[in-house]
Amino acid sequence: MHVLNRIPPRLFSLGALAVVLLVAGALQLADANPAASQTMTLTAWTADSDPGLDPSAAVWKRTQFIQAPLTAQAGSYAAGGGSIPVVWARALHYNDTLYVRLEWEDATQDDTTLKVEQFSDAVALEFPAKAVATVPSVCMGQADAGVNIWQWRADSEAGVADPSDRYANALVDMYPSKDDLYYTARAVGNPYAKPDQGPVQNLVAQAFGTIGPAGIQDVHGSGVYQDGRWSVVFARPFAGGANDLATFTAGTKTDIAIAVWNGSDGDRNGRKAISQFLTLNISGAGLPGGGSSHWLVLSLAAGTLLVIVAGGVVLGIIGLREEKPTA
Amino acid sequence: MIARDVVRSRPAVAPPVVQLEPVAVALAVASVIELMVLRAFTRTAVHIPALSALQRPYEFISTFGRYSYFVAVVLLLVAFPVAVVALWCRGDFAARMAAAALLLFSFVAVAARSRAVDILVLDALTIGAVVLAAAAVASRGQWRASLVVAAFAAAFALQGTSSFLQDAASQGLASFETRWLLWAAEWLALLFAAAAPLGFAVRPSRWGLVLSIAVAAFTFAVLLANGSTFKVLLLWNEGLAGTLPSAGYAVAAGSLTAAVFGLLQHRRALPAAGLVLLISGGIGLHSTYQTGLVLAGLAVICLAAREPALAAHAKVK
């Protein structure tokens, strides 16, 4: 300390600043982050039976949900979205297949898009691609860190509607051909134009405006609308099959974000409600039955929280009652 | 001014505060740069059309933002022990409670990194540490400052409790409805921001008033023009969903600007740094870094609060 006292204060400050900047640079080069994430975790437990694609499967009732808050997001005009404030999420895995069940409140069942002003209800999951080394931007990833998106659409679930249902007086003389050439969306590979592929599109993106269908369409899903709520199940084998797709392994963690579209509110494309990245924990353990050890941990944690918070509040009240100096 | 008064009247306890001030100010500046560049700019720059043409500048700014994050982390690691020593040297019960809160969170941060302790216990200890530190501030400050800090701590605790309950669900224990906690936290956070000038006894100058009105108007205009991006940033960085009327967030932004600017104009660098750290940290459980900023901010505000002994001395005079 005696030696330190002899150093001029300005020199000492500059030296300390240089040390801080050097240590920060070393941490960045080593990618050694001393901080830890405290974000919400969605745990995928090992199921003891195949959940299948039915959102009402019995195994889901034994799985606890987390409530993920959503906020408005509009990457492109028209700006808006965000009418769905929260989504209930559950996850399981069975035979190396990941199952994610999402549920949200929506007063209207928007599953037809025959008119140009109609938009479909939808929900999507976003994961970092297999090959990324850093957490990508939640907005469609970034050039050096792509994302894999699974989108379920209510109109695809409902199947291709007959235009005569909506336009009863419309007449079509004839179609010259049923070749893809005359169905341009199908010809260029738009998965929405291929209803036989199911209601879920497997998509990849590496930045805003780059989203497109993945080379492999192996994500399955099914949705049900009941009592003002959508329930949707996604399923995909753990192995991604390509570097631009997400891959999962039991006992590891990855990131997951959720987006919900409310068609009757005009949501489409970037206009939607999104969560931030949550942690997806692919647990190697089986479905917990609420054992005593788990409740002990919860009780201990809740007790600790209550005692500290109550102690803090009491301390604050005592402090407020003490005589305070005037301004 | 507070720090200077303490130096004159209680030289035995002054040095730690004096040493903390440059560290706290540097930390506040680094955290603001990190917030603006890493957490705000690089997360929204992906929306720039034809970003690929600007790939090099983007990568440079992104790397700089990440560097500012590491600088803030290192400064946080320096600020914690300095603040603990400074609080402990104050000798009164409340200051030592704040020091204990910092030590408690230091344990949480290490345990969270090493994953040695159950996440529910870590959540509980994190919220507890923030409430303890806020209570210490409330004990040492004036009643107006106490209420403002209490509003912040309550918002943090409600948001954190929501995460705690969701983590309980994630562990397969039980599922809870927590929307009302988030809603209440949102209101309390806006209350904290709107009342900050009152709580910190700041009377804005004409320029301060002009600046705060400009910031409020700008925030309102951004919310009207492209509120979604603003709300995404708000959720990521501050833990607020942006579900309340836009005018509330505009007033909050203007009020916080008035408070920080006013404190700086009155040369009250320590509470200004503390307030900036609370803003950088946000509410709820994001990462041990952001919670660390919040605790450092509370510790700094606690140290800047007027001491009863000082007031008694003034009365005798």
Contacts between the chains, C-beta under 8 A, distances in Angstrom:
chain1	res1	chain2	res2	distance
A	13	B	22	6.6
A	17	B	26	7.5
A	20	B	26	7.8
A	20	B	71	6.4
A	20	B	74	5.0
A	20	B	75	6.1
A	20	B	78	6.9
A	21	B	71	6.5
A	23	B	74	5.0
A	24	B	67	6.4
A	24	B	70	3.9
A	24	B	71	4.2
A	24	B	73	7.2
A	24	B	74	4.8
A	25	B	67	6.9
A	25	B	70	7.3
A	27	B	70	4.7
A	27	B	73	7.0
A	27	B	74	7.0
A	28	B	66	6.1
A	28	B	67	5.5
A	28	B	70	4.7
A	33	B	70	8.0
A	33	B	73	7.5
A	34	B	73	5.8
A	34	B	77	6.9
A	34	B	109	7.7
A	34	B	113	6.6
A	35	B	73	6.1
A	35	B	109	7.3
A	35	B	113	7.5
A	35	B	287	5.1
A	35	B	288	4.7
A	35	B	289	3.7
A	35	B	292	7.4
A	36	B	109	7.0
A	36	B	112	3.9
A	36	B	113	4.6
A	36	B	287	6.5
A	36	B	288	4.9
A	37	B	286	7.8
A	37	B	287	5.2
A	38	B	112	6.8
A	38	B	122	7.6
A	38	B	123	7.4
A	38	B	126	6.9
A	38	B	163	7.3
A	38	B	285	3.9
A	38	B	286	6.0
A	38	B	287	5.4
A	38	B	288	6.3
A	38	B	291	6.7
A	39	B	285	7.3
A	39	B	286	6.5
A	39	B	287	7.4
A	40	B	163	5.8
A	40	B	166	5.2
A	40	B	167	7.1
A	40	B	170	7.3
A	41	B	119	7.1
A	41	B	166	8.0
A	41	B	167	6.2
A	41	B	170	4.6
A	42	B	170	6.2
A	43	B	170	4.6
A	43	B	171	6.8
A	43	B	172	7.0
A	45	B	172	6.4
A	63	B	172	7.5
A	64	B	169	4.1
A	64	B	170	7.2
A	64	B	171	7.9
A	64	B	172	5.3
A	64	B	173	6.8
A	64	B	174	6.4
A	64	B	175	4.6
A	65	B	169	6.1
A	65	B	175	4.8
A	66	B	166	4.5
A	66	B	169	4.9
A	66	B	170	5.5
A	66	B	175	7.6
A	67	B	162	7.9
A	67	B	166	6.1
A	67	B	169	7.9
A	67	B	176	7.8
A	67	B	177	7.1
A	67	B	178	5.7
A	67	B	179	6.8
A	69	B	179	7.9
A	69	B	182	5.7
A	69	B	235	7.4
A	69	B	241	5.4
A	70	B	241	7.6
A	71	B	228	7.8
A	71	B	231	4.8
A	71	B	232	6.0
A	71	B	234	7.4
A	71	B	235	4.5
A	71	B	241	5.0
A	71	B	242	5.7
A	71	B	243	7.7
A	72	B	227	6.6
A	72	B	228	4.2
A	72	B	231	5.1
A	72	B	232	7.5
A	72	B	242	7.1
A	73	B	228	5.1
A	73	B	229	7.8
A	73	B	231	7.9
A	73	B	232	5.5
A	74	B	226	6.9
A	74	B	228	3.9
A	74	B	229	7.3
A	75	B	47	5.9
A	79	B	225	7.8
A	79	B	226	5.3
A	79	B	227	6.9
A	79	B	228	5.5
A	80	B	228	7.0
A	81	B	228	6.1
A	82	B	228	6.7
A	82	B	231	7.0
A	82	B	242	8.0
A	82	B	243	8.0
A	85	B	179	7.1
A	85	B	241	7.1
A	85	B	243	6.4
A	86	B	179	5.7
A	137	B	42	7.7
A	137	B	43	5.9
A	137	B	46	4.8
A	138	B	43	7.6
A	138	B	232	8.0
A	138	B	236	7.9
A	139	B	43	7.3
A	139	B	44	7.8
A	139	B	46	5.2
A	139	B	47	6.7
A	139	B	232	7.8
A	140	B	46	6.8
A	141	B	46	7.9
A	142	B	46	5.7
A	143	B	51	7.7
A	143	B	52	6.8
A	143	B	55	6.6
A	207	B	46	5.6
A	207	B	51	6.3
A	207	B	52	7.6
A	208	B	46	4.9
A	208	B	47	5.3
A	208	B	51	7.6
A	209	B	49	7.4
A	271	B	228	7.8
A	274	B	232	7.0
A	276	B	235	5.9
A	276	B	236	5.3
A	281	B	170	7.3
A	287	B	172	6.7
A	288	B	171	7.0
A	288	B	172	3.4
A	288	B	173	7.4
A	290	B	172	7.0
A	290	B	173	6.3
A	290	B	174	7.4
A	294	B	171	6.3
A	294	B	172	6.8
A	294	B	173	5.3
A	295	B	173	6.7
A	297	B	118	5.2
A	297	B	120	5.8
A	297	B	121	7.1
A	297	B	171	7.6
A	298	B	120	6.0
A	298	B	168	5.5
A	298	B	171	7.7
A	298	B	173	5.1
A	298	B	174	7.7
A	300	B	121	6.7
A	301	B	118	7.0
A	301	B	120	3.8
A	301	B	121	4.8
A	301	B	123	6.9
A	301	B	124	4.3
A	301	B	164	7.3
A	302	B	120	7.9
A	302	B	124	6.9
A	302	B	164	8.0
A	304	B	121	6.7
A	304	B	124	4.6
A	304	B	125	6.6
A	304	B	128	6.6
A	305	B	123	7.8
A	305	B	124	3.8
A	305	B	127	5.9
A	305	B	128	6.0
A	305	B	161	7.5
A	305	B	164	6.8
A	307	B	128	7.9
A	308	B	124	7.4
A	308	B	125	7.5
A	308	B	127	7.6
A	308	B	128	3.0
A	308	B	129	7.7
A	308	B	131	6.3
A	308	B	132	6.2
A	309	B	127	6.9
A	309	B	128	6.2
A	309	B	131	4.8
A	309	B	157	6.4
A	311	B	132	7.2
A	311	B	135	7.8
A	312	B	128	7.2
A	312	B	131	3.9
A	312	B	132	4.6
A	312	B	134	6.8
A	312	B	135	3.8
A	312	B	153	7.9
A	313	B	131	7.3
A	313	B	135	6.6
A	314	B	135	8.0
A	315	B	94	7.0
A	315	B	97	6.2
A	315	B	132	7.5
A	315	B	135	4.2
A	315	B	136	7.0
A	315	B	138	7.7
A	315	B	139	5.9
A	316	B	134	7.2
A	316	B	135	3.9
A	316	B	138	3.8
A	316	B	139	6.2
A	316	B	146	6.8
A	316	B	150	6.5
A	318	B	139	6.8
A	319	B	94	6.0
A	319	B	135	7.1
A	319	B	136	7.9
A	319	B	138	5.2
A	319	B	139	2.4
A	319	B	140	6.7
A	319	B	146	7.1
A	320	B	138	6.3
A	320	B	139	7.5
A	320	B	143	5.9
A	320	B	146	5.7
A	322	B	139	7.1
A	322	B	308	6.6
A	323	B	308	6.6
A	323	B	311	7.6
A	324	B	141	7.8
A	324	B	142	5.3
A	324	B	143	6.3
A	324	B	306	7.7
A	324	B	308	7.4
A	324	B	311	7.3
A	325	B	142	7.4
A	325	B	306	4.9
A	325	B	307	7.9
A	325	B	308	6.7
A	325	B	310	6.6
A	325	B	311	2.8
A	325	B	314	6.9
A	326	B	311	7.3
A	327	B	142	6.8
A	327	B	201	5.5
